[in-house]
């Protein structure tokens, strides 16, 4: 699959991996549409990459998500690739944090329900165009979760499971279903304190695109591949090591 001359929607495209994806895919001759919650970040992204088409949307809000999808269907009927990249994380002590349930609801809405909702709302548009694909971004932590991210791990694990079932459902249709599992990546997601093992966004995106263009349906980037292998051989060891990361 060649990522050229396509119309691509990237959620969470105004920073981190999403912004790097926007830059690289724009350079490949694609029409790139991004959405984000922060208008300030969207303006900055547009200033950096004037060719971007931007929409402000809080994906955790169901009505905003529906309205956004309607705008995409109306204004960009040529959409053929959806990249569900947007995600949030709450680093908390689940037992002692009084806002744990509120944080959980917001995180699951953003990380899990929003991608499912966008796929449902945009699939008819996506499938009507050539070289169509749905690309869901998850994490190596689906194999060995970190206890400090109680909701992020499980929301991404659920998205992983959903992606597998969607791929089976669409097996005989033309739309490809791809999952990209990232390791720790040095992005604003870590709020200035990325783990020592974090890789750069350029390396992460390069490996992702290379895997897609080779036709892979599951792409384990960098350390995510190592974590997968260790978890298959020694799951308890993998879980221990992941939770020792500084």
Secondary structure, 3 states (H helix, E strand, C coil): CCCCCCEEEEECCCCHHHHHHHHHHHHCCCEEEEEECCHHHHHHHHHHCCCCEEEECCCCCHHHHHHHHHHHHHHCCCCCEEEECCCCCCCCCCCCCCCHHHHHHHHHHHHHHHHHHHHHHHHHHHHCCCCCEEEEEEEHHHCCCCCCCHHHHHHHHHHHHHHHHHHHHCCCCCCEEEEEEECCECCHHHCCCCCCCCECHHHHHHHHHHHHHCCCCEEECCHHHHHHHHHHHCHHHHHHHHCCCC
